[in-house]
Amino acid sequence: MDLRVGGIYYLPNGRELIVLGRRENGRVSYRLSCRTGNYEITDEGRLTCDGKLTAWDVSNLSDTGRSVGVERFQPPSFQETNQNPELVPS
């Protein structure tokens, strides 16, 4: 399962988790943050909470479609900024 970094997912018990990702040596590891504890996903896809194995795995996560964080602003392209170029006398 590909998780969206910054995406909000929920567990079957209704608890919402925010996905935090970390790239290291070409590999992505995920942490999940919530108010009551810190979750991590093991290499086998199981969820641990504060280091203890839970009854859930990544297949139990449901995407809410919501995200947190700042949306990235992409500056306008060169053509967009020069659609009506002003002519300057030489």
Biopython code that builds the backbone (N, CA, C, O; Angstrom):
import numpy as np
from Bio.PDB.StructureBuilder import StructureBuilder

atoms = [
    (1, "MET", "N", (0.853, -1.180, 0.000)),
    (1, "MET", "CA", (0.000, 0.000, 0.000)),
    (1, "MET", "C", (0.894, 1.237, 0.000)),
    (1, "MET", "O", (1.797, 1.360, 0.827)),
    (2, "ASP", "N", (0.639, 2.139, -0.920)),
    (2, "ASP", "CA", (1.345, 3.409, -0.938)),
    (2, "ASP", "C", (0.558, 4.399, -0.111)),
    (2, "ASP", "O", (-0.609, 4.671, -0.394)),
    (3, "LEU", "N", (1.192, 4.932, 0.900)),
    (3, "LEU", "CA", (0.543, 5.915, 1.754)),
    (3, "LEU", "C", (0.955, 7.307, 1.314)),
    (3, "LEU", "O", (2.084, 7.521, 0.872)),
    (4, "ARG", "N", (0.038, 8.248, 1.437)),
    (4, "ARG", "CA", (0.328, 9.637, 1.099)),
    (4, "ARG", "C", (0.957, 10.314, 2.306)),
    (4, "ARG", "O", (0.353, 10.365, 3.377)),
    (5, "VAL", "N", (2.154, 10.827, 2.139)),
    (5, "VAL", "CA", (2.780, 11.567, 3.234)),
    (5, "VAL", "C", (1.956, 12.830, 3.458)),
    (5, "VAL", "O", (1.682, 13.579, 2.520)),
    (6, "GLY", "N", (1.571, 13.056, 4.693)),
    (6, "GLY", "CA", (0.690, 14.171, 5.037)),
    (6, "GLY", "C", (-0.776, 13.786, 4.958)),
    (6, "GLY", "O", (-1.647, 14.571, 5.334)),
    (7, "GLY", "N", (-1.058, 12.569, 4.466)),
    (7, "GLY", "CA", (-2.431, 12.107, 4.361)),
    (7, "GLY", "C", (-2.984, 11.698, 5.712)),
    (7, "GLY", "O", (-2.248, 11.258, 6.595)),
    (8, "ILE", "N", (-4.279, 11.849, 5.857)),
    (8, "ILE", "CA", (-4.948, 11.458, 7.099)),
    (8, "ILE", "C", (-5.708, 10.166, 6.826)),
    (8, "ILE", "O", (-6.530, 10.095, 5.911)),
    (9, "TYR", "N", (-5.424, 9.156, 7.624)),
    (9, "TYR", "CA", (-6.052, 7.844, 7.508)),
    (9, "TYR", "C", (-6.739, 7.538, 8.837)),
    (9, "TYR", "O", (-6.411, 8.127, 9.866)),
    (10, "TYR", "N", (-7.690, 6.617, 8.802)),
    (10, "TYR", "CA", (-8.275, 6.206, 10.077)),
    (10, "TYR", "C", (-8.265, 4.694, 10.206)),
    (10, "TYR", "O", (-8.307, 3.951, 9.225)),
    (11, "LEU", "N", (-8.209, 4.276, 11.460)),
    (11, "LEU", "CA", (-8.243, 2.860, 11.822)),
    (11, "LEU", "C", (-9.696, 2.431, 12.028)),
    (11, "LEU", "O", (-10.571, 3.289, 12.153)),
    (12, "PRO", "N", (-9.971, 1.139, 12.065)),
    (12, "PRO", "CA", (-11.345, 0.666, 12.283)),
    (12, "PRO", "C", (-11.988, 1.214, 13.569)),
    (12, "PRO", "O", (-13.212, 1.305, 13.656)),
    (13, "ASN", "N", (-11.170, 1.577, 14.560)),
    (13, "ASN", "CA", (-11.731, 2.116, 15.802)),
    (13, "ASN", "C", (-12.014, 3.619, 15.706)),
    (13, "ASN", "O", (-12.438, 4.229, 16.687)),
    (14, "GLY", "N", (-11.782, 4.223, 14.528)),
    (14, "GLY", "CA", (-12.072, 5.643, 14.327)),
    (14, "GLY", "C", (-10.909, 6.571, 14.594)),
    (14, "GLY", "O", (-10.998, 7.764, 14.302)),
    (15, "ARG", "N", (-9.833, 6.064, 15.137)),
    (15, "ARG", "CA", (-8.667, 6.900, 15.426)),
    (15, "ARG", "C", (-8.039, 7.381, 14.119)),
    (15, "ARG", "O", (-7.785, 6.592, 13.209)),
    (16, "GLU", "N", (-7.792, 8.698, 14.043)),
    (16, "GLU", "CA", (-7.184, 9.269, 12.848)),
    (16, "GLU", "C", (-5.683, 9.359, 13.020)),
    (16, "GLU", "O", (-5.178, 9.728, 14.080)),
    (17, "LEU", "N", (-4.979, 9.012, 11.951)),
    (17, "LEU", "CA", (-3.524, 9.015, 11.964)),
    (17, "LEU", "C", (-3.010, 9.842, 10.794)),
    (17, "LEU", "O", (-3.570, 9.795, 9.699)),
    (18, "ILE", "N", (-1.954, 10.591, 11.027)),
    (18, "ILE", "CA", (-1.310, 11.388, 9.982)),
    (18, "ILE", "C", (-0.036, 10.674, 9.574)),
    (18, "ILE", "O", (0.772, 10.301, 10.424)),
    (19, "VAL", "N", (0.146, 10.484, 8.281)),
    (19, "VAL", "CA", (1.313, 9.766, 7.775)),
    (19, "VAL", "C", (2.509, 10.696, 7.651)),
    (19, "VAL", "O", (2.434, 11.756, 7.030)),
    (20, "LEU", "N", (3.599, 10.281, 8.250)),
    (20, "LEU", "CA", (4.881, 10.967, 8.131)),
    (20, "LEU", "C", (5.839, 9.992, 7.475)),
    (20, "LEU", "O", (5.918, 8.837, 7.894)),
    (21, "GLY", "N", (6.557, 10.418, 6.473)),
    (21, "GLY", "CA", (7.464, 9.523, 5.765)),
    (21, "GLY", "C", (8.906, 9.966, 5.910)),
    (21, "GLY", "O", (9.192, 11.140, 6.144)),
    (22, "ARG", "N", (9.801, 9.016, 5.767)),
    (22, "ARG", "CA", (11.224, 9.313, 5.834)),
    (22, "ARG", "C", (11.935, 8.451, 4.800)),
    (22, "ARG", "O", (11.779, 7.230, 4.781)),
    (23, "ARG", "N", (12.713, 9.097, 3.944)),
    (23, "ARG", "CA", (13.500, 8.378, 2.946)),
    (23, "ARG", "C", (14.909, 8.203, 3.483)),
    (23, "ARG", "O", (15.545, 9.147, 3.952)),
    (24, "GLU", "N", (15.374, 6.970, 3.398)),
    (24, "GLU", "CA", (16.713, 6.666, 3.869)),
    (24, "GLU", "C", (17.267, 5.516, 3.045)),
    (24, "GLU", "O", (16.667, 4.443, 2.979)),
    (25, "ASN", "N", (18.411, 5.741, 2.419)),
    (25, "ASN", "CA", (19.066, 4.721, 1.597)),
    (25, "ASN", "C", (18.142, 4.153, 0.522)),
    (25, "ASN", "O", (18.127, 2.946, 0.281)),
    (26, "GLY", "N", (17.370, 5.034, -0.122)),
    (26, "GLY", "CA", (16.481, 4.607, -1.188)),
    (26, "GLY", "C", (15.226, 3.895, -0.725)),
    (26, "GLY", "O", (14.486, 3.352, -1.545)),
    (27, "ARG", "N", (14.979, 3.888, 0.558)),
    (27, "ARG", "CA", (13.834, 3.190, 1.141)),
    (27, "ARG", "C", (12.972, 4.192, 1.903)),
    (27, "ARG", "O", (13.494, 5.107, 2.540)),
    (28, "VAL", "N", (11.667, 4.021, 1.838)),
    (28, "VAL", "CA", (10.759, 4.902, 2.565)),
    (28, "VAL", "C", (10.219, 4.162, 3.776)),
    (28, "VAL", "O", (9.716, 3.044, 3.663)),
    (29, "SER", "N", (10.329, 4.792, 4.929)),
    (29, "SER", "CA", (9.696, 4.226, 6.125)),
    (29, "SER", "C", (8.620, 5.207, 6.581)),
    (29, "SER", "O", (8.772, 6.422, 6.455)),
    (30, "TYR", "N", (7.549, 4.667, 7.105)),
    (30, "TYR", "CA", (6.420, 5.495, 7.516)),
    (30, "TYR", "C", (6.246, 5.466, 9.019)),
    (30, "TYR", "O", (6.397, 4.437, 9.678)),
    (31, "ARG", "N", (5.922, 6.644, 9.533)),
    (31, "ARG", "CA", (5.462, 6.772, 10.911)),
    (31, "ARG", "C", (4.072, 7.365, 10.823)),
    (31, "ARG", "O", (3.756, 8.085, 9.875)),
    (32, "LEU", "N", (3.256, 7.071, 11.787)),
    (32, "LEU", "CA", (1.894, 7.582, 11.825)),
    (32, "LEU", "C", (1.724, 8.296, 13.151)),
    (32, "LEU", "O", (2.044, 7.752, 14.208)),
    (33, "SER", "N", (1.231, 9.486, 13.091)),
    (33, "SER", "CA", (1.117, 10.292, 14.294)),
    (33, "SER", "C", (-0.346, 10.507, 14.664)),
    (33, "SER", "O", (-1.193, 10.734, 13.799)),
    (34, "CYS", "N", (-0.626, 10.432, 15.951)),
    (34, "CYS", "CA", (-1.949, 10.769, 16.455)),
    (34, "CYS", "C", (-1.773, 11.349, 17.853)),
    (34, "CYS", "O", (-0.662, 11.383, 18.384)),
    (35, "ARG", "N", (-2.836, 11.787, 18.425)),
    (35, "ARG", "CA", (-2.760, 12.447, 19.740)),
    (35, "ARG", "C", (-2.395, 11.492, 20.870)),
    (35, "ARG", "O", (-1.805, 11.905, 21.869)),
    (36, "THR", "N", (-2.740, 10.227, 20.717)),
    (36, "THR", "CA", (-2.568, 9.301, 21.841)),
    (36, "THR", "C", (-1.315, 8.445, 21.759)),
    (36, "THR", "O", (-1.009, 7.727, 22.711)),
    (37, "GLY", "N", (-0.579, 8.497, 20.652)),
    (37, "GLY", "CA", (0.619, 7.664, 20.543)),
    (37, "GLY", "C", (1.265, 7.796, 19.189)),
    (37, "GLY", "O", (0.720, 8.419, 18.277)),
    (38, "ASN", "N", (2.422, 7.207, 19.070)),
    (38, "ASN", "CA", (3.130, 7.214, 17.800)),
    (38, "ASN", "C", (3.130, 5.811, 17.216)),
    (38, "ASN", "O", (3.554, 4.851, 17.861)),
    (39, "TYR", "N", (2.658, 5.713, 16.009)),
    (39, "TYR", "CA", (2.581, 4.441, 15.312)),
    (39, "TYR", "C", (3.707, 4.350, 14.295)),
    (39, "TYR", "O", (4.167, 5.363, 13.768)),
    (40, "GLU", "N", (4.137, 3.147, 14.032)),
    (40, "GLU", "CA", (5.093, 2.879, 12.975)),
    (40, "GLU", "C", (4.621, 1.655, 12.222)),
    (40, "GLU", "O", (3.844, 0.851, 12.737)),
    (41, "ILE", "N", (5.105, 1.521, 10.983)),
    (41, "ILE", "CA", (4.764, 0.357, 10.172)),
    (41, "ILE", "C", (6.012, -0.495, 10.050)),
    (41, "ILE", "O", (7.069, -0.018, 9.636)),
    (42, "THR", "N", (5.879, -1.760, 10.417)),
    (42, "THR", "CA", (7.022, -2.674, 10.337)),
    (42, "THR", "C", (7.260, -3.062, 8.878)),
    (42, "THR", "O", (6.437, -2.774, 8.009)),
    (43, "ASP", "N", (8.380, -3.712, 8.619)),
    (43, "ASP", "CA", (8.686, -4.170, 7.263)),
    (43, "ASP", "C", (7.626, -5.147, 6.746)),
    (43, "ASP", "O", (7.442, -5.279, 5.536)),
    (44, "GLU", "N", (6.936, -5.822, 7.648)),
    (44, "GLU", "CA", (5.889, -6.767, 7.273)),
    (44, "GLU", "C", (4.538, -6.083, 7.072)),
    (44, "GLU", "O", (3.564, -6.738, 6.702)),
    (45, "GLY", "N", (4.471, -4.764, 7.312)),
    (45, "GLY", "CA", (3.216, -4.039, 7.141)),
    (45, "GLY", "C", (2.346, -3.983, 8.372)),
    (45, "GLY", "O", (1.208, -3.520, 8.296)),
    (46, "ARG", "N", (2.845, -4.439, 9.501)),
    (46, "ARG", "CA", (2.088, -4.398, 10.764)),
    (46, "ARG", "C", (2.270, -3.040, 11.434)),
    (46, "ARG", "O", (3.303, -2.392, 11.264)),
    (47, "LEU", "N", (1.274, -2.614, 12.187)),
    (47, "LEU", "CA", (1.348, -1.357, 12.915)),
    (47, "LEU", "C", (1.774, -1.611, 14.348)),
    (47, "LEU", "O", (1.263, -2.510, 15.016)),
    (48, "THR", "N", (2.711, -0.809, 14.805)),
    (48, "THR", "CA", (3.090, -0.817, 16.211)),
    (48, "THR", "C", (2.736, 0.542, 16.797)),
    (48, "THR", "O", (2.764, 1.551, 16.093)),
    (49, "CYS", "N", (2.410, 0.571, 18.055)),
    (49, "CYS", "CA", (2.107, 1.821, 18.754)),
    (49, "CYS", "C", (3.028, 1.916, 19.956)),
    (49, "CYS", "O", (3.011, 1.063, 20.843)),
    (50, "ASP", "N", (3.827, 2.960, 19.966)),
    (50, "ASP", "CA", (4.806, 3.157, 21.042)),
    (50, "ASP", "C", (5.636, 1.900, 21.271)),
    (50, "ASP", "O", (5.945, 1.546, 22.408)),
    (51, "GLY", "N", (5.997, 1.224, 20.166)),
    (51, "GLY", "CA", (6.855, 0.049, 20.224)),
    (51, "GLY", "C", (6.145, -1.269, 20.467)),
    (51, "GLY", "O", (6.783, -2.322, 20.466)),
    (52, "LYS", "N", (4.821, -1.230, 20.678)),
    (52, "LYS", "CA", (4.073, -2.461, 20.938)),
    (52, "LYS", "C", (3.246, -2.829, 19.714)),
    (52, "LYS", "O", (2.610, -1.967, 19.109)),
    (53, "LEU", "N", (3.253, -4.095, 19.352)),
    (53, "LEU", "CA", (2.509, -4.594, 18.209)),
    (53, "LEU", "C", (1.009, -4.409, 18.436)),
    (53, "LEU", "O", (0.498, -4.701, 19.517)),
    (54, "THR", "N", (0.312, -3.927, 17.419)),
    (54, "THR", "CA", (-1.142, -3.768, 17.507)),
    (54, "THR", "C", (-1.816, -4.891, 16.715)),
    (54, "THR", "O", (-1.140, -5.739, 16.133)),
    (55, "ALA", "N", (-3.124, -4.890, 16.697)),
    (55, "ALA", "CA", (-3.887, -5.899, 15.956)),
    (55, "ALA", "C", (-4.038, -5.527, 14.486)),
    (55, "ALA", "O", (-4.616, -6.294, 13.716)),
    (56, "TRP", "N", (-3.524, -4.349, 14.077)),
    (56, "TRP", "CA", (-3.758, -3.841, 12.733)),
    (56, "TRP", "C", (-2.530, -3.925, 11.840)),
    (56, "TRP", "O", (-1.392, -4.021, 12.299)),
    (57, "ASP", "N", (-2.816, -3.883, 10.536)),
    (57, "ASP", "CA", (-1.751, -3.730, 9.551)),
    (57, "ASP", "C", (-2.195, -2.641, 8.563)),
    (57, "ASP", "O", (-3.270, -2.061, 8.719)),
    (58, "VAL", "N", (-1.363, -2.366, 7.545)),
    (58, "VAL", "CA", (-1.675, -1.261, 6.635)),
    (58, "VAL", "C", (-3.000, -1.453, 5.894)),
    (58, "VAL", "O", (-3.618, -0.471, 5.485)),
    (59, "SER", "N", (-3.443, -2.688, 5.717)),
    (59, "SER", "CA", (-4.717, -2.913, 5.029)),
    (59, "SER", "C", (-5.901, -2.409, 5.849)),
    (59, "SER", "O", (-6.993, -2.231, 5.310)),
    (60, "ASN", "N", (-5.699, -2.177, 7.144)),
    (60, "ASN", "CA", (-6.764, -1.659, 7.997)),
    (60, "ASN", "C", (-6.877, -0.144, 7.952)),
    (60, "ASN", "O", (-7.821, 0.420, 8.505)),
    (61, "LEU", "N", (-5.928, 0.526, 7.299)),
    (61, "LEU", "CA", (-5.967, 1.981, 7.200)),
    (61, "LEU", "C", (-6.885, 2.391, 6.062)),
    (61, "LEU", "O", (-6.777, 1.876, 4.949)),
    (62, "SER", "N", (-7.788, 3.319, 6.345)),
    (62, "SER", "CA", (-8.689, 3.853, 5.324)),
    (62, "SER", "C", (-8.352, 5.320, 5.093)),
    (62, "SER", "O", (-8.257, 6.102, 6.039)),
    (63, "ASP", "N", (-8.176, 5.680, 3.845)),
    (63, "ASP", "CA", (-7.820, 7.045, 3.480)),
    (63, "ASP", "C", (-9.045, 7.947, 3.609)),
    (63, "ASP", "O", (-10.097, 7.648, 3.044)),
    (64, "THR", "N", (-8.916, 9.031, 4.338)),
    (64, "THR", "CA", (-10.011, 9.992, 4.480)),
    (64, "THR", "C", (-10.084, 10.935, 3.285)),
    (64, "THR", "O", (-11.099, 11.602, 3.079)),
    (65, "GLY", "N", (-9.008, 10.994, 2.495)),
    (65, "GLY", "CA", (-8.951, 11.942, 1.385)),
    (65, "GLY", "C", (-8.481, 13.319, 1.821)),
    (65, "GLY", "O", (-8.296, 14.208, 0.990)),
    (66, "ARG", "N", (-8.286, 13.496, 3.123)),
    (66, "ARG", "CA", (-7.817, 14.775, 3.648)),
    (66, "ARG", "C", (-6.308, 14.719, 3.850)),
    (66, "ARG", "O", (-5.719, 13.643, 3.955)),
    (67, "SER", "N", (-5.694, 15.898, 3.901)),
    (67, "SER", "CA", (-4.253, 15.999, 4.133)),
    (67, "SER", "C", (-3.974, 17.148, 5.077)),
    (67, "SER", "O", (-4.805, 18.036, 5.264)),
    (68, "VAL", "N", (-2.802, 17.118, 5.662)),
    (68, "VAL", "CA", (-2.342, 18.227, 6.498)),
    (68, "VAL", "C", (-1.085, 18.796, 5.868)),
    (68, "VAL", "O", (-0.474, 18.180, 4.995)),
    (69, "GLY", "N", (-0.717, 19.961, 6.317)),
    (69, "GLY", "CA", (0.508, 20.570, 5.825)),
    (69, "GLY", "C", (0.200, 21.712, 4.889)),
    (69, "GLY", "O", (-0.949, 21.973, 4.534)),
    (70, "VAL", "N", (1.232, 22.361, 4.515)),
    (70, "VAL", "CA", (1.126, 23.512, 3.633)),
    (70, "VAL", "C", (1.143, 23.019, 2.192)),
    (70, "VAL", "O", (1.990, 22.214, 1.805)),
    (71, "GLU", "N", (0.210, 23.508, 1.421)),
    (71, "GLU", "CA", (0.231, 23.157, 0.012)),
    (71, "GLU", "C", (1.376, 23.901, -0.644)),
    (71, "GLU", "O", (1.615, 25.079, -0.377)),
    (72, "ARG", "N", (2.070, 23.193, -1.498)),
    (72, "ARG", "CA", (3.213, 23.794, -2.159)),
    (72, "ARG", "C", (2.739, 24.702, -3.287)),
    (72, "ARG", "O", (1.890, 24.329, -4.097)),
    (73, "PHE", "N", (3.302, 25.888, -3.316)),
    (73, "PHE", "CA", (3.001, 26.842, -4.366)),
    (73, "PHE", "C", (4.014, 26.655, -5.472)),
    (73, "PHE", "O", (5.221, 26.659, -5.229)),
    (74, "GLN", "N", (3.525, 26.492, -6.683)),
    (74, "GLN", "CA", (4.423, 26.362, -7.817)),
    (74, "GLN", "C", (4.421, 27.699, -8.543)),
    (74, "GLN", "O", (3.372, 28.165, -8.986)),
    (75, "PRO", "N", (5.594, 28.318, -8.667)),
    (75, "PRO", "CA", (5.633, 29.613, -9.331)),
    (75, "PRO", "C", (5.159, 29.489, -10.783)),
    (75, "PRO", "O", (5.321, 28.442, -11.409)),
    (76, "PRO", "N", (4.571, 30.569, -11.309)),
    (76, "PRO", "CA", (4.094, 30.507, -12.686)),
    (76, "PRO", "C", (5.249, 30.288, -13.656)),
    (76, "PRO", "O", (6.389, 30.676, -13.398)),
    (77, "SER", "N", (4.923, 29.662, -14.766)),
    (77, "SER", "CA", (5.958, 29.411, -15.765)),
    (77, "SER", "C", (6.348, 30.713, -16.451)),
    (77, "SER", "O", (5.664, 31.728, -16.320)),
    (78, "PHE", "N", (7.437, 30.672, -17.172)),
    (78, "PHE", "CA", (7.925, 31.850, -17.881)),
    (78, "PHE", "C", (6.871, 32.358, -18.852)),
    (78, "PHE", "O", (6.659, 33.567, -18.953)),
    (79, "GLN", "N", (6.205, 31.453, -19.571)),
    (79, "GLN", "CA", (5.200, 31.866, -20.544)),
    (79, "GLN", "C", (4.005, 32.523, -19.867)),
    (79, "GLN", "O", (3.452, 33.487, -20.395)),
    (80, "GLU", "N", (3.601, 32.018, -18.714)),
    (80, "GLU", "CA", (2.458, 32.603, -18.011)),
    (80, "GLU", "C", (2.745, 34.026, -17.574)),
    (80, "GLU", "O", (1.856, 34.876, -17.592)),
    (81, "THR", "N", (3.977, 34.288, -17.182)),
    (81, "THR", "CA", (4.313, 35.623, -16.700)),
    (81, "THR", "C", (4.584, 36.586, -17.842)),
    (81, "THR", "O", (4.616, 37.797, -17.627)),
    (82, "ASN", "N", (4.781, 36.076, -19.055)),
    (82, "ASN", "CA", (5.097, 36.947, -20.199)),
    (82, "ASN", "C", (4.075, 36.846, -21.307)),
    (82, "ASN", "O", (4.429, 36.948, -22.482)),
    (83, "GLN", "N", (2.802, 36.645, -20.960)),
    (83, "GLN", "CA", (1.780, 36.540, -21.985)),
    (83, "GLN", "C", (1.499, 37.890, -22.632)),
    (83, "GLN", "O", (1.214, 37.947, -23.829)),
    (84, "ASN", "N", (1.570, 38.947, -21.890)),
    (84, "ASN", "CA", (1.343, 40.284, -22.415)),
    (84, "ASN", "C", (2.597, 41.135, -22.167)),
    (84, "ASN", "O", (2.585, 42.059, -21.354)),
    (85, "PRO", "N", (3.649, 40.811, -22.867)),
    (85, "PRO", "CA", (4.869, 41.565, -22.609)),
    (85, "PRO", "C", (4.717, 43.017, -23.042)),
    (85, "PRO", "O", (4.171, 43.316, -24.104)),
    (86, "GLU", "N", (5.205, 43.893, -22.211)),
    (86, "GLU", "CA", (5.178, 45.308, -22.546)),
    (86, "GLU", "C", (6.380, 45.596, -23.438)),
    (86, "GLU", "O", (7.495, 45.138, -23.189)),
    (87, "LEU", "N", (6.118, 46.356, -24.463)),
    (87, "LEU", "CA", (7.211, 46.743, -25.344)),
    (87, "LEU", "C", (7.894, 47.968, -24.764)),
    (87, "LEU", "O", (7.249, 48.956, -24.413)),
    (88, "VAL", "N", (9.166, 47.884, -24.675)),
    (88, "VAL", "CA", (9.946, 48.990, -24.134)),
    (88, "VAL", "C", (10.705, 49.624, -25.283)),
    (88, "VAL", "O", (11.419, 48.935, -26.012)),
    (89, "PRO", "N", (10.560, 50.932, -25.452)),
    (89, "PRO", "CA", (11.287, 51.572, -26.555)),
    (89, "PRO", "C", (12.792, 51.430, -26.368)),
    (89, "PRO", "O", (13.300, 51.478, -25.248)),
    (90, "SER", "N", (13.488, 51.256, -27.474)),
    (90, "SER", "CA", (14.939, 51.104, -27.363)),
    (90, "SER", "C", (15.641, 52.410, -27.636)),
    (90, "SER", "O", (16.869, 52.472, -27.588)),
]
sb = StructureBuilder()
sb.init_structure("model")
sb.init_model(0)
sb.init_chain("A")
sb.init_seg("    ")
for serial, (resi, resn, name, xyz) in enumerate(atoms, 1):
    if name == "N":
        sb.init_residue(resn, " ", resi, " ")
    sb.init_atom(name, np.array(xyz, "f"), 0.0, 1.0, " ", f" {name:<3s}", serial, name[0])
structure = sb.get_structure()
